[in-house]
Amino acid sequence: YIWWNLSSNTGAKYDHMIWDFNIKKRFQWKKKKAYVFLSVHNLFNGSQYTFIDRKNPRRWVEMGFRIDF
């Protein structure tokens, strides 16, 4: 989201696109399901922010699992 009506002195930076990567694998046995997932946020370590004091986080990774009973 870009705030076009803001003052130009906020230090905004809009020259990068932020990319995420998500992958999920489902496992099933009997009536139970399990999922393993991996997410990489800000894949190319880009910078895009509206205010210079509120920069977006650098690249970060999360992974985990979920079980449905």
C-alpha positions as CSV (number, residue, x, y, z in Angstrom):
1,Y,0.0,0.0,0.0
2,I,1.4,3.4,-0.9
3,W,0.2,6.6,0.7
4,W,0.3,9.0,-2.3
5,N,-0.9,12.0,-0.3
6,L,1.9,12.0,2.2
7,S,4.6,14.7,2.4
8,S,7.7,13.9,0.4
9,N,10.0,14.2,3.4
10,T,9.0,11.0,5.2
11,G,12.0,9.1,3.7
12,A,9.8,6.6,1.9
13,K,11.3,4.0,-0.3
14,Y,9.3,2.2,-2.9
15,D,11.9,0.9,-5.4
16,H,11.8,-2.8,-4.4
17,M,9.1,-5.4,-4.5
18,I,8.9,-7.7,-1.5
19,W,8.7,-11.4,-2.4
20,D,7.7,-14.3,-0.1
21,F,8.1,-18.0,-0.7
22,N,5.8,-20.7,0.8
23,I,5.8,-24.4,0.5
24,K,3.6,-27.0,2.2
25,K,3.5,-30.8,2.2
26,R,0.5,-32.8,3.4
27,F,0.8,-36.3,5.0
28,Q,-2.2,-38.4,5.7
29,W,-2.7,-41.7,7.6
30,K,-6.1,-43.1,8.4
31,K,-8.2,-40.0,9.4
32,K,-5.4,-37.9,10.6
33,K,-3.6,-35.3,8.5
34,A,-0.3,-33.5,9.1
35,Y,1.3,-30.6,7.3
36,V,4.9,-29.5,7.2
37,F,5.6,-26.0,6.0
38,L,8.4,-23.6,5.2
39,S,8.0,-19.9,4.6
40,V,10.7,-17.4,3.6
41,H,9.6,-13.8,4.0
42,N,11.3,-10.9,2.0
43,L,13.1,-13.5,-0.1
44,F,15.4,-11.1,-1.9
45,N,16.0,-8.9,1.2
46,G,14.3,-5.8,-0.4
47,S,13.5,-2.6,1.3
48,Q,10.1,-0.9,0.9
49,Y,8.6,1.4,3.5
50,T,6.5,4.5,4.0
51,F,8.4,6.1,6.9
52,I,12.1,5.9,7.4
53,D,11.7,5.0,11.1
54,R,9.4,2.0,10.3
55,K,11.5,-0.1,7.9
56,N,10.4,-3.5,6.9
57,P,12.2,-6.5,8.4
58,R,15.0,-8.1,6.5
59,R,14.7,-11.7,5.3
60,W,13.3,-14.1,7.8
61,V,12.3,-17.8,7.8
62,E,9.7,-19.8,9.6
63,M,8.9,-23.5,9.5
64,G,6.7,-25.8,11.4
65,F,4.0,-28.5,11.4
66,R,0.3,-28.8,11.9
67,I,-1.7,-31.9,12.9
68,D,-5.5,-32.2,12.3
69,F,-7.3,-34.8,14.4
